[in-house]
Amino acid sequence: MQQQATIIKVSGPLVVASGMNSARMYEVVRVSEKKLVGEVIQIEGGTASIQVYEETTGIGPGEPVYLTGMTMSAELGPGLLENMFDGIQRPLSAIERESGHFIGRGIDVPALDRTRKWQFSPKKQVGDFVKEGDILGEIPETTLITHRIMTPPGVSGKIASIEIGEFTVEEAVATIETEGGGVETVTLMTRWPIRRARPIARKFVPSKPLLSGVRVLDVFFPVAKGGAACSPGPFGSGKTVTQQSLAKYSDAEVIVYVGCGERGNEMTDVLAEFPELKDPNTGEPLMKRTIMVANTSNMPVAAREASVYTGITIAEYYRDMGYHVALMADSTSRWAEAMREISGRLEEMPGEEGYPAYLGSRTAAFYERAGYVSCLGSDDREGSLTVIGAVSPPGGDLSEPVTQNTFRVTKVFWGLDASLAKKRHYPAINWLSSYTLYMENIAEYLNNLAGSDFTALREEALAILQEEARLEEIVRLVGVDALSMRERLLLETARSIREDFLFQNAFDPEDAYTPISRQYLMLKSILALYTRMKPIVEDEDFEFSRYLDLVVRSEFAGLSKKTEDELASLLARIETETNELTHAPAAISSAS
């Protein structure tokens, strides 16, 4: 690395340098003698604008800029799982060893441990023909995830040599004689530019749901594996808790959690909880399937822009192995604010509310990297990458640019409602404004998985909640006595759906996760009572208090604690008790 250029201007995270004739777009550079990490984002003749991912205080004109000849890339290989990185993929544990509890400037630590040895087991033999994406061998990265070493993209040919044993990430495990006559050396580690999507064979229409154990999400507004969802909401509405619940309990095989500009204590909570919590699908600690990228609010703003790209590149890498991966980005608003700051420093023409004019295209390019795909390789393996982004609109204003641009490219909207949060109803997802556009694709799968009438129950429950909103207007004007018996029954049923089914305590170990089969039986119990009571309450002699006094109805308050056998028993007793109502007299009177 040689001195190639000289700083002529410093403006916050933006540094302008002259003598950059040999620089390339998105090339990584080292700024000043402190060797701060930067990236070339604009070139005009021999002058380049550099986005610096560290604090630039004390840096001034005349200081050197060193070119590396490498683009901003992620290191991909064994050792990513159970690790926590900053926005430019420096492991925080290694940074702590170098500079203590506070991140020093100019620290250069590799993303992957160069000394640790991994047990490599080959799956191919010398002389085998391989093409890009073929699996050459495997490494037991954790007890949950087997790391698959793949033939690099763009490489095909015969295997000249392949090893077995323990290797570091930089040591060669195979060589391939390419069809062009060259020799490609394969190590356990590869690099990939973070701003470029990794290649795939083809993309499918998503047809399987990403199940999370969160009832309002799985039943009412599910996201498909390979889909894109957003959860905008004001401060205190539960965005982070919802994201963390998805990271903890969703049935994805690998979780990449990106904390972009959020408070440090939220990432600390994740770090403290995940090693203790068990994956409900496997019983293993959650950290064994989790990778964390943390760029908290007290870290340099510019690095937020890189953090989401770092996270999604790592996620694509595990997707290419054939895993179902979920990426949680909390929050993409902070990422957009970082773009706005750099755009302002570059003196670009601003768009709406000062955001750059290319905000929409950058947002679309990020979410479009999600998908259910056929991976490269001859084994026809499939993988998926689901992207779930939290959005933090100022004051909960959903008309602001980041939210609106996100709406255009995501197919699931989980609208977090401040009024529900104030009532302590969590998850505070508004069932009237939220939606999913994947239901048509995943309905058959859900009906086969949970019950043949699953989607019919969902539609009935949503219709009841929508009708409740209309009736509440009437009740506020003229009182509940103006309603018919059937309308009063609907209001009571809607209250049961809201309080006994939708309300879920993310911090209660028994209530935080509900399997889809139990969710189905819970909702079926509530709606079974409603269906059986509808003809009964039409009788003009029926007293509504008899419905309110039903024993089975009082049991709805504990639905979330019941087992599947107990719920099946409850369904049978609902039929018995409602039958008794139809045969018992409404009142007993004596002749005077």
Secondary structure as the mmCIF struct_conf table of DSSP 4:
data_model
#
loop_
_struct_conf.conf_type_id
_struct_conf.id
_struct_conf.beg_label_comp_id
_struct_conf.beg_label_asym_id
_struct_conf.beg_label_seq_id
_struct_conf.end_label_comp_id
_struct_conf.end_label_asym_id
_struct_conf.end_label_seq_id
STRN STRN1 GLN A 3 SER A 11
TURN_TY1_P TURN_TY1_P1 GLY A 12 PRO A 13
STRN STRN2 LEU A 14 SER A 18
TURN_TY1_P TURN_TY1_P2 ASN A 21 SER A 22
TURN_TY1_P TURN_TY1_P3 MET A 25 TYR A 26
STRN STRN3 GLU A 27 VAL A 31
TURN_TY1_P TURN_TY1_P4 SER A 32 LYS A 35
STRN STRN4 LEU A 36 GLU A 44
TURN_TY1_P TURN_TY1_P5 GLY A 45 GLY A 46
STRN STRN5 THR A 47 VAL A 52
BEND BEND1 TYR A 53 GLU A 54
TURN_TY1_P TURN_TY1_P6 THR A 57 GLY A 58
TURN_TY1_P TURN_TY1_P7 PRO A 61 GLY A 62
STRN STRN6 PRO A 64 THR A 71
BEND BEND2 MET A 72 MET A 72
STRN STRN7 SER A 73 LEU A 76
BEND BEND3 GLY A 77 GLY A 77
TURN_TY1_P TURN_TY1_P8 PRO A 78 GLY A 79
TURN_TY1_P TURN_TY1_P9 LEU A 81 GLU A 82
STRN STRN8 MET A 84 PHE A 85
TURN_TY1_P TURN_TY1_P10 GLY A 87 ILE A 88
BEND BEND4 GLN A 89 GLN A 89
STRN STRN9 PRO A 91 PRO A 91
HELX_RH_AL_P HELX_RH_AL_P1 LEU A 92 SER A 99
TURN_TY1_P TURN_TY1_P11 GLY A 100 HIS A 101
BEND BEND5 PHE A 102 PHE A 102
HELX_LH_PP_P HELX_LH_PP_P1 ILE A 103 GLY A 104
TURN_TY1_P TURN_TY1_P12 ARG A 105 GLY A 106
BEND BEND6 ALA A 111 LEU A 112
BEND BEND7 ARG A 114 THR A 115
STRN STRN10 TRP A 118 PRO A 122
BEND BEND8 LYS A 123 LYS A 124
TURN_TY1_P TURN_TY1_P13 VAL A 126 GLY A 127
STRN STRN11 PHE A 129 VAL A 130
TURN_TY1_P TURN_TY1_P14 GLU A 132 GLY A 133
STRN STRN12 ILE A 135 PRO A 140
BEND BEND9 THR A 142 LEU A 144
STRN STRN13 THR A 146 MET A 150
HELX_LH_PP_P HELX_LH_PP_P2 THR A 151 PRO A 152
TURN_TY1_P TURN_TY1_P15 PRO A 153 GLY A 154
STRN STRN14 GLY A 157 ILE A 162
STRN STRN15 GLY A 165 PHE A 167
TURN_TY1_P TURN_TY1_P16 VAL A 169 GLU A 170
BEND BEND10 GLU A 171 GLU A 171
STRN STRN16 ALA A 172 THR A 178
TURN_TY1_P TURN_TY1_P17 GLU A 179 GLY A 180
BEND BEND11 GLY A 181 GLY A 181
STRN STRN17 VAL A 183 THR A 187
BEND BEND12 LEU A 188 LEU A 188
STRN STRN18 THR A 190 PRO A 193
TURN_TY1_P TURN_TY1_P18 ILE A 194 ARG A 195
BEND BEND13 ARG A 196 ARG A 196
HELX_LH_PP_P HELX_LH_PP_P3 ALA A 197 PRO A 199
BEND BEND14 ALA A 201 ALA A 201
STRN STRN19 ARG A 202 PHE A 204
HELX_LH_PP_P HELX_LH_PP_P4 VAL A 205 PRO A 206
BEND BEND15 LYS A 208 LYS A 208
STRN STRN20 PRO A 209 PRO A 209
BEND BEND16 GLY A 213 GLY A 213
HELX_RH_AL_P HELX_RH_AL_P2 ARG A 215 ARG A 215
HELX_RH_PI_P HELX_RH_PI_P1 VAL A 216 PHE A 220
BEND BEND17 PHE A 221 PHE A 221
STRN STRN21 ALA A 224 ALA A 224
TURN_TY1_P TURN_TY1_P19 LYS A 225 GLY A 226
STRN STRN22 ALA A 228 PRO A 232
TURN_TY1_P TURN_TY1_P20 PHE A 235 GLY A 236
BEND BEND18 SER A 237 GLY A 238
HELX_RH_AL_P HELX_RH_AL_P3 LYS A 239 TYR A 249
BEND BEND19 ASP A 251 ASP A 251
BEND BEND20 GLU A 253 GLU A 253
STRN STRN23 VAL A 254 CYS A 260
BEND BEND21 GLY A 261 GLY A 261
HELX_RH_AL_P HELX_RH_AL_P4 GLY A 264 GLU A 273
TURN_TY1_P TURN_TY1_P21 PHE A 274 GLU A 276
BEND BEND22 LEU A 277 LEU A 277
STRN STRN24 LYS A 278 LYS A 278
HELX_LH_PP_P HELX_LH_PP_P5 ASP A 279 ASP A 279
TURN_TY1_P TURN_TY1_P22 PRO A 280 THR A 282
BEND BEND23 GLY A 283 GLU A 284
STRN STRN25 PRO A 285 PRO A 285
HELX_RH_3T_P HELX_RH_3T_P1 LEU A 286 ARG A 289
STRN STRN26 THR A 290 ASN A 295
TURN_TY1_P TURN_TY1_P23 SER A 297 ASN A 298
BEND BEND24 MET A 299 MET A 299
TURN_TY1_P TURN_TY1_P24 VAL A 301 VAL A 301
HELX_RH_AL_P HELX_RH_AL_P5 ALA A 302 ASP A 320
TURN_TY1_P TURN_TY1_P25 MET A 321 GLY A 322
STRN STRN27 HIS A 324 ASP A 330
TURN_TY1_P TURN_TY1_P26 SER A 331 SER A 331
HELX_RH_AL_P HELX_RH_AL_P6 THR A 332 ARG A 345
TURN_TY1_P TURN_TY1_P27 LEU A 346 GLU A 347
HELX_LH_PP_P HELX_LH_PP_P6 GLU A 348 MET A 349
STRN STRN28 PRO A 350 PRO A 350
HELX_RH_3T_P HELX_RH_3T_P2 GLU A 352 GLY A 354
STRN STRN29 PRO A 356 PRO A 356
TURN_TY1_P TURN_TY1_P28 ALA A 357 TYR A 358
HELX_RH_AL_P HELX_RH_AL_P7 LEU A 359 TYR A 367
TURN_TY1_P TURN_TY1_P29 GLU A 368 ARG A 369
STRN STRN30 GLY A 371 SER A 374
HELX_LH_PP_P HELX_LH_PP_P7 CYS A 375 CYS A 375
BEND BEND25 LEU A 376 GLY A 377
TURN_TY1_P TURN_TY1_P30 SER A 378 ASP A 379
STRN STRN31 GLU A 382 VAL A 391
HELX_RH_3T_P HELX_RH_3T_P3 PRO A 394 GLY A 396
TURN_TY1_P TURN_TY1_P31 LEU A 398 SER A 399
BEND BEND26 GLU A 400 GLU A 400
HELX_RH_AL_P HELX_RH_AL_P8 PRO A 401 VAL A 409
BEND BEND27 LYS A 411 LYS A 411
STRN STRN32 VAL A 412 PHE A 413
STRN STRN33 LEU A 416 LEU A 416
HELX_RH_AL_P HELX_RH_AL_P9 ALA A 418 LYS A 422
TURN_TY1_P TURN_TY1_P32 LYS A 423 ARG A 424
BEND BEND28 TYR A 426 PRO A 427
STRN STRN34 ILE A 429 ILE A 429
TURN_TY1_P TURN_TY1_P33 TRP A 431 SER A 433
STRN STRN35 TYR A 435 THR A 436
BEND BEND29 LEU A 437 LEU A 437
HELX_RH_AL_P HELX_RH_AL_P10 MET A 439 LEU A 449
TURN_TY1_P TURN_TY1_P34 ALA A 450 ALA A 450
TURN_TY1_P TURN_TY1_P35 SER A 452 ASP A 453
HELX_RH_AL_P HELX_RH_AL_P11 PHE A 454 VAL A 478
HELX_RH_3T_P HELX_RH_3T_P4 VAL A 480 ALA A 482
BEND BEND30 LEU A 483 LEU A 483
HELX_RH_AL_P HELX_RH_AL_P12 MET A 485 SER A 496
HELX_RH_PI_P HELX_RH_PI_P2 ILE A 497 LEU A 502
TURN_TY1_P TURN_TY1_P36 ALA A 506 PHE A 507
TURN_TY1_P TURN_TY1_P37 PRO A 509 ASP A 511
BEND BEND31 ALA A 512 ALA A 512
HELX_RH_AL_P HELX_RH_AL_P13 ILE A 516 VAL A 537
TURN_TY1_P TURN_TY1_P38 GLU A 538 GLU A 538
BEND BEND32 ASP A 539 ASP A 539
TURN_TY1_P TURN_TY1_P39 GLU A 540 ASP A 541
HELX_RH_AL_P HELX_RH_AL_P14 PHE A 544 LEU A 548
TURN_TY1_P TURN_TY1_P40 ASP A 549 ASP A 549
HELX_RH_AL_P HELX_RH_AL_P15 VAL A 551 SER A 554
HELX_RH_3T_P HELX_RH_3T_P5 GLU A 555 LYS A 561
HELX_RH_AL_P HELX_RH_AL_P16 GLU A 564 HIS A 583
BEND BEND33 ALA A 584 ALA A 584
BEND BEND34 ALA A 586 ALA A 586
#
